[in-house]
């Protein structure tokens, strides 16, 4: 049939046109529906989707403040911040986790521990596209190797963060303390807003005590991110307030000297500037590298440190509690004079031993044959035990307790030294409470020469010594010297709370200081060899503390036992006598006699502080004046 | 009816008739102008949707250039050529679809392409968007219209056979468009409203059966996701949530060209292909959407006018069906991006990047121009 023939073309056309109108209506209705939908989304629900869109793209990130630096008194940097690079993986972007890890292991030194920690984190719930750290603290070679292979490792990223660094690691570990990763307990304590971007917190020492000042205030930035969570640009930024820099009283040169003097031995040195209470040196030897603790020490390394017999992690200067031995005699002398238990002229006969009553228990003097007739001056110079036995019994425990506590024994008198222990100053009540026994006169005898129950830390001994150097006025020990900027020190340093020790006859101070000078310079002085040939006068007192017991489960070979049963050598003193600039306490564990081991250490410190450093400071000063003179 | 009078009157109005150079080139200046407006505007949106990748815009420009040439070629052919070739093209098309199912090459789990050595890889299902309405128009226009029942049945069979073959590939989007193209021919031929109602009834009854026996798991998932995008916010629902967010955050006047955050920050998937309308909606807002819809509307009006003024049944049916297919593209794409319809792979006509759909669409406009510009010669 040919096209178009026998057909009513006009009718067909009208039919088609009617259908076209129907379709046109259909089209109009549906386009209207689409536009209605657009109206609904773009105008009616516009707000909802704008919020969604902003939430999509804008994220608020916290910007951690850089931690304040710590300087010593000569503005030598003790604690700084150093960029540390770590490798992180974004699992969503890694193709083939196993191969990637194998390849990374070839490029970097990835330990079993790192891998385990990574796998553990991988199992934990987390946000999509959140990175998981694999290894911290890459060295330059590793960074370079990683850069070369970067294109083969999608999802592997290098992240930088500022991490605490202690350039004088071993020297300052015990004095400054250190920071470490925030742990679960600390997480409960800290302000979650201010620490939102911070990974590290002060764990001990200055870092812990001044955490608030050193940390600073967190900053914020609004960043635009893409769907994969990558930051594209910063929209708005509120800068963090960096932590304040601290200047300490510590003198790194003296600190270094202290470490050198104790090198190879175990012991502690605390040096204080009497006028201010500023701690010039706070050494505990052996030390350790605090930097290892910052990013996380390995289990093996920690075990080595914690199980070492020399206990390098133990801060002897603050927490080592030793019987003070004869170093307590100057304080006893003050107490005895002021409480009229003795006078400057009072003389006793020392036969080499002491008895409370006829036929009673015998207390020996360190010198078998005795010192003969001795007054207070001789008793101090020769360290006569019997003299002090006698005045101790005369004073009784209550008087001794009262005076010794005014010297700071039995408490943590330091203002800003965290972790210091308070030692043990026995009293009648203490003995009743802990031993359920009365105080016997024999206990007083022991206490008179710093033995028996009494325990003191090197820091306490140095504090008490500097009180004598100050002739009774208190300057509590402190590390902080200054805070940079406008922040005042007094706002952050706790209030001093000690009354000056006032004597009925203030010249008793001078007299006791003279007895201590006699120790150093007197013909019979126990430390006369250490004091010989000095261009300045010094005051001091040697001491020897018996090592009482060893823990039963500790195993030593015979050699070790002998060495470790030897007495601790102690020394306290200050110099110059007339205008004290430095007071020290020295303890050398198992060092034997105080006069032979500890006193020479103190002499070296005095020389360094009064002669050597002063001179180099003067030279530096002259030099700077010369260059600044512009002539 | 006023509109009816309008079309009837313009049918005899010499104003709409091609003249001079346009007649010689067999191009319709009004349709050509509207298409150029659409395509050039589309390239601007594509530049933004492709995240300022000028290479994508260049490639699309070249592809559209080719499509315009194809349109030009189709416009030169007399409509009787399409009519005469329709059965042979249809048979060849069915054979090609069969070949695709047997030896086709695939991507993403679907076999859609036929790789014949020596020829560029092509998608036979794409050609069927033209061939099926041609064949249906050829068949139905041989008989008196409105068609008898048996002719309707045969007409439906012509449509359903390739449609089912394309569903097997599987390619729901193309199958839908091919099916619609054929059904529009049947509708324009004047199938009785009773049959239409019966057909609609049949579809609504068979829909649940389709759900259980025909639809694949991923297709069901798309429908479920449409109903509740939040059920799978990072998976299948992501696309819908993100595109709705893009559209909604555009507001009345949009965020400005190249300023759309949803698309440029990679939240919006396929921002330069199927979801490009979301880019437009985000950057040009409701006003941009109104303009786009207006341009599309004018193109459809012009095409329906061409169909209404065509001089034989075959041309009318073909022109009407091709126009409505073009509209279905728009409706399905915008409906899916705005979350009204399930996500099926249908591009926004002449704006989305890639695919052969641009060439097919321009070929269809070529056919329409041919129908319009060869009119006078037939009637003369």
Interface residues (C-beta under 8 A of the other chain):
Chain A: X1 X3 X4 X7 X8 X9 X12 X13 X15 X16 X17 X18 X19 X20 X21 X23 X24 X27 X30 X31 X33 X34 X35 X37 X38 X39 X41 X42 X43 X45 X46 X48 X49 X50 X52 X53 X56 X57 X128 X224 X225 X226 X227 X228 X232
Chain B: X1 X3 X4 X7 X8 X83 X141 X142 X144 X145 X146 X184 X187 X188 X190 X234 X242 X244 X245 X246 X247 X248 X249 X250 X251 X252 X261 X262 X265 X266 X267 X281 X285 X286 X289 X290 X293 X296 X297 X300 X301 X304 X307 X308 X312 X313 X314 X316 X317 X320 X324 X327 X330 X331 X334 X335 X338 X339 X340
